[in-house]
Amino acid sequence: MCLKAEILTQPGLFDLAKQDHHPDALYQAAVQSFLATPGVTGTDVESDLMDEISRSAEATEEGFAWFTAVRRWFLREKHSIVDEETQMVELGAYWLTVPPVSGASGQIDVDSESAQISAASFKLAGIGGGPEFTIKVYEGLSLTAATDKRITLSARGKIQTIAVTRGGERIATYPRLASLDKNHLKWKFNAAPPPSPAAGVKPSQTTQYDASDGDPITATIEMAQGTSWEFGVDFKAEALGIEVKSTTKVSYESEVKFTYVLPGGGCYVAAHYSDIPARLWSLEAAEN
């Protein structure tokens, strides 16, 4: 059964160059995403596009237009599809973290308020001039585990290899994420630790749960509706033999609740870091 979700697209650099005028902000964002693509960064493709933008900004008396600069740049180069492949692409994740103590467990519950209100939203910038994707999931999620779990949303993606030629000579190749298939969109559950905080960064909040008297306790932690964070998106362009690294913005459209069973015998500490959407657990003290 397919996951109840929809995938919305916003034109990428290639689509924008072929269509009528759009707001400059769309072109600017599309150019930035394109230039961040492996195979484009640091090549003649990047420098030529930036040169065209600079020339257009200096030469236009009526005001700089991104549309004009992008169209002029495309006239000098040919971008052709030379290979195409499909693979599952991770789009976002939840982490269910569990205290490192025998007998501890955790449960994650993501509620879906109605069929019309999404439980989560995932926004992926255009890669290689492809479209920008927004994935809205309309199903809830519930999982109980005794060890750390990484819960990822993945979709089957079409990845194209693009060759750039100028004057008949190939000057670069790069990958483009051309499409995502909502009919092959699913959650996966894997054992994995949560992201680690950067060196020297201290938690923004810590909460203690005292079970040192020997009796187990239950702790509930809620992630508020509207919580958002950046998730690393990695996939391999097999034809090019390169790793593509991008990010997607994950937004919790409904409340995410974590419920923990903490065995007696110690004082548990849950640390919250601003850029990590999970609590990192430690055991401060335990009875002998």
C-alpha positions as CSV (number, residue, x, y, z in Angstrom):
1,M,0.0,0.0,0.0
2,C,1.4,3.4,-1.0
3,L,2.2,6.0,1.7
4,K,-0.4,8.8,1.7
5,A,1.7,11.7,0.5
6,E,2.1,14.1,-2.3
7,I,5.1,15.5,-4.1
8,L,5.0,19.1,-5.2
9,T,7.6,20.5,-7.7
10,Q,8.8,24.0,-8.3
11,P,10.6,24.7,-11.6
12,G,14.4,24.2,-11.4
13,L,17.0,26.2,-13.4
14,F,16.4,24.3,-16.7
15,D,12.6,24.7,-16.5
16,L,12.9,28.4,-15.6
17,A,15.1,29.1,-18.6
18,K,12.6,27.6,-21.0
19,Q,9.5,29.3,-19.5
20,D,8.2,32.8,-19.2
21,H,9.4,35.2,-16.6
22,H,9.2,34.2,-12.9
23,P,10.0,36.2,-9.8
24,D,13.8,36.8,-9.5
25,A,13.9,35.0,-6.2
26,L,13.1,31.7,-8.0
27,Y,16.0,32.2,-10.4
28,Q,18.4,33.2,-7.7
29,A,17.6,30.1,-5.6
30,A,17.7,27.8,-8.6
31,V,21.2,29.2,-9.6
32,Q,22.5,28.6,-6.1
33,S,21.3,25.0,-6.0
34,F,22.7,24.3,-9.5
35,L,26.1,25.8,-8.6
36,A,26.3,23.6,-5.5
37,T,26.0,20.4,-7.5
38,P,29.1,18.2,-7.8
39,G,30.4,18.4,-11.3
40,V,29.4,22.0,-11.6
41,T,31.3,23.5,-8.7
42,G,34.7,24.7,-9.6
43,T,34.3,24.1,-13.4
44,D,34.0,26.3,-16.4
45,V,30.2,25.9,-16.2
46,E,30.2,27.6,-12.8
47,S,32.5,30.4,-13.9
48,D,30.7,31.1,-17.2
49,L,27.3,31.3,-15.5
50,M,28.7,33.7,-12.8
51,D,30.4,35.8,-15.5
52,E,27.1,36.1,-17.4
53,I,25.3,37.2,-14.3
54,S,27.9,39.8,-13.6
55,R,27.9,41.1,-17.2
56,S,24.1,41.3,-17.2
57,A,24.1,43.2,-13.9
58,E,26.6,45.8,-15.3
59,A,25.1,46.2,-18.7
60,T,21.3,46.4,-17.9
61,E,20.2,50.0,-17.5
62,E,16.6,49.1,-16.6
63,G,17.7,46.8,-13.8
64,F,19.2,43.4,-13.5
65,A,17.0,40.5,-14.5
66,W,17.9,36.9,-13.6
67,F,15.8,35.5,-16.4
68,T,17.8,37.4,-19.1
69,A,21.2,36.3,-17.6
70,V,20.2,32.6,-17.4
71,R,18.7,32.6,-20.9
72,R,21.9,34.1,-22.4
73,W,24.1,31.6,-20.6
74,F,22.1,28.7,-21.9
75,L,22.5,29.9,-25.5
76,R,26.2,29.3,-25.4
77,E,26.2,25.8,-23.9
78,K,24.4,22.5,-24.6
79,H,23.3,20.4,-21.7
80,S,22.4,16.8,-22.8
81,I,21.2,13.7,-21.0
82,V,23.8,11.0,-21.6
83,D,22.7,8.5,-18.9
84,E,19.8,7.8,-16.6
85,E,19.3,5.6,-13.5
86,T,16.8,5.2,-10.7
87,Q,17.5,4.6,-7.0
88,M,16.0,5.3,-3.6
89,V,16.8,8.7,-2.3
90,E,16.5,9.5,1.4
91,L,14.6,12.7,2.0
92,G,14.3,13.1,5.7
93,A,14.4,11.4,9.0
94,Y,13.3,11.0,12.6
95,W,15.6,9.6,15.3
96,L,14.2,7.5,18.1
97,T,17.0,7.5,20.8
98,V,17.0,5.1,23.7
99,P,19.1,5.4,27.0
100,P,22.0,3.0,26.8
101,V,20.7,0.8,29.6
102,S,19.4,-2.7,29.6
103,G,15.6,-2.7,29.8
104,A,15.1,0.9,28.5
105,S,12.8,1.5,25.5
106,G,11.4,4.4,23.6
107,Q,8.4,5.0,21.4
108,I,7.8,7.7,18.8
109,D,4.3,8.8,17.8
110,V,3.7,11.2,14.9
111,D,0.0,12.0,14.7
112,S,-1.9,12.9,11.5
113,E,-4.7,15.2,12.5
114,S,-6.7,14.6,9.3
115,A,-6.4,13.5,5.7
116,Q,-6.0,17.1,4.6
117,I,-3.3,18.1,7.1
118,S,0.2,16.7,6.6
119,A,2.1,15.2,9.5
120,A,5.5,16.3,8.1
121,S,6.9,18.2,5.2
122,F,10.3,17.8,3.4
123,K,11.7,20.4,1.1
124,L,14.6,19.5,-1.2
125,A,16.4,22.2,-3.3
126,G,16.9,21.5,-7.0
127,I,20.0,19.4,-7.7
128,G,21.7,19.8,-11.0
129,G,19.2,22.2,-12.4
130,G,16.3,19.9,-11.6
131,P,13.1,20.9,-9.8
132,E,12.7,21.7,-6.1
133,F,10.7,19.1,-4.4
134,T,8.3,19.5,-1.4
135,I,7.0,16.2,0.0
136,K,4.0,16.3,2.3
137,V,3.2,13.1,4.3
138,Y,-0.4,12.7,5.5
139,E,0.1,9.5,7.5
140,G,1.0,9.2,11.1
141,L,3.8,7.1,12.4
142,S,4.4,4.9,15.5
143,L,7.3,2.8,16.5
144,T,8.7,1.2,19.7
145,A,12.3,0.1,20.1
146,A,14.9,-0.9,22.6
147,T,17.8,0.6,20.7
148,D,18.4,3.8,18.7
149,K,16.5,3.8,15.4
150,R,16.8,6.1,12.4
151,I,13.5,6.4,10.6
152,T,14.0,7.6,7.1
153,L,11.6,8.7,4.4
154,S,12.8,7.6,1.0
155,A,11.5,7.9,-2.6
156,R,12.5,6.4,-5.9
157,G,14.4,9.1,-7.8
158,K,15.3,9.5,-11.4
159,I,18.9,10.6,-11.6
160,Q,20.3,11.9,-15.0
161,T,23.9,12.3,-16.0
162,I,24.2,15.6,-17.9
163,A,27.1,16.4,-20.3
164,V,27.9,20.0,-21.1
165,T,29.4,20.8,-24.4
166,R,30.6,24.1,-25.8
167,G,31.6,24.4,-29.4
168,G,31.4,20.6,-29.8
169,E,33.8,20.0,-26.8
170,R,32.6,18.4,-23.6
171,I,33.6,20.6,-20.7
172,A,31.8,19.0,-17.7
173,T,29.4,16.3,-16.6
174,Y,27.1,16.5,-13.5
175,P,24.1,14.7,-12.0
176,R,20.5,16.0,-12.0
177,L,17.7,14.7,-9.7
178,A,15.0,14.9,-12.4
179,S,12.0,13.4,-10.5
180,L,10.7,11.6,-7.4
181,D,8.1,8.9,-7.6
182,K,5.4,9.3,-4.9
183,N,4.2,5.7,-5.7
184,H,7.6,4.5,-4.3
185,L,7.7,6.6,-1.2
186,K,8.2,4.8,2.1
187,W,9.5,4.8,5.6
188,K,12.5,2.6,6.6
189,F,13.6,1.7,10.1
190,N,17.3,1.1,10.7
191,A,19.6,0.8,13.8
192,A,21.7,3.9,13.8
193,P,22.9,6.5,16.3
194,P,21.5,10.1,16.2
195,P,23.6,13.0,14.8
196,S,26.5,14.0,17.1
197,P,26.8,17.6,18.3
198,A,29.6,19.6,16.9
199,A,32.8,19.7,18.9
200,G,32.6,22.2,21.8
201,V,28.8,22.8,21.4
202,K,26.9,22.6,24.6
203,P,23.2,21.5,24.9
204,S,20.6,24.2,24.9
205,Q,18.7,22.3,27.5
206,T,19.1,19.3,29.7
207,T,16.4,17.4,31.7
208,Q,17.0,14.9,34.5
209,Y,14.8,11.9,35.2
210,D,15.6,10.4,38.6
211,A,14.9,6.7,38.9
212,S,17.6,6.1,41.5
213,D,15.1,4.8,44.0
214,G,14.9,1.5,42.1
215,D,11.5,1.9,40.5
216,P,11.2,2.3,36.7
217,I,9.7,5.6,35.5
218,T,8.1,6.9,32.2
219,A,9.3,10.1,30.6
220,T,7.4,11.9,27.8
221,I,9.1,14.4,25.5
222,E,7.2,16.3,22.9
223,M,8.6,18.1,19.8
224,A,6.4,21.0,19.0
225,Q,4.4,21.4,15.8
226,G,6.5,23.6,13.5
227,T,9.9,22.3,14.6
228,S,12.3,22.2,11.6
229,W,15.9,21.3,10.9
230,E,18.2,20.6,8.0
231,F,18.7,16.9,7.0
232,G,21.7,15.7,4.9
233,V,20.6,14.1,1.6
234,D,23.3,11.8,0.1
235,F,23.1,9.6,-3.0
236,K,25.5,8.2,-5.5
237,A,25.5,9.0,-9.1
238,E,26.7,5.6,-10.3
239,A,27.4,6.7,-13.9
240,L,29.7,9.4,-12.6
241,G,31.1,7.6,-9.6
242,I,30.5,10.6,-7.3
243,E,28.6,11.2,-4.1
244,V,26.0,13.9,-4.2
245,K,25.5,15.7,-1.0
246,S,22.6,18.1,-0.4
247,T,20.2,19.0,2.3
248,T,16.5,19.1,2.8
249,K,14.5,21.1,5.3
250,V,12.3,18.9,7.5
251,S,9.3,20.5,9.1
252,Y,7.1,18.8,11.7
253,E,3.6,19.8,10.7
254,S,2.1,18.0,13.7
255,E,3.4,17.3,17.2
256,V,6.0,14.4,17.6
257,K,5.8,12.6,20.9
258,F,8.5,10.4,22.4
259,T,7.7,8.2,25.4
260,Y,10.5,6.4,27.3
261,V,10.5,3.6,29.8
262,L,13.5,4.2,32.1
263,P,14.6,1.3,34.3
264,G,15.2,2.0,38.0
265,G,18.7,2.4,39.4
266,G,20.0,5.6,38.0
267,C,19.5,9.3,37.1
268,Y,19.0,9.8,33.4
269,V,19.9,13.0,31.5
270,A,18.3,14.0,28.2
271,A,20.3,16.7,26.4
272,H,18.7,18.8,23.7
273,Y,20.8,20.5,21.0
274,S,19.3,23.1,18.7
275,D,20.2,21.4,15.5
276,I,19.5,17.8,16.5
277,P,15.8,16.7,16.4
278,A,16.2,14.1,19.2
279,R,17.3,13.9,22.8
280,L,20.8,12.5,23.5
281,W,20.7,10.3,26.6
282,S,23.3,9.6,29.3
283,L,23.3,8.0,32.7
284,E,24.5,10.3,35.3
285,A,24.6,8.0,38.3
286,A,23.4,4.5,39.2
287,E,23.0,2.5,42.3
288,N,25.6,-0.1,43.1
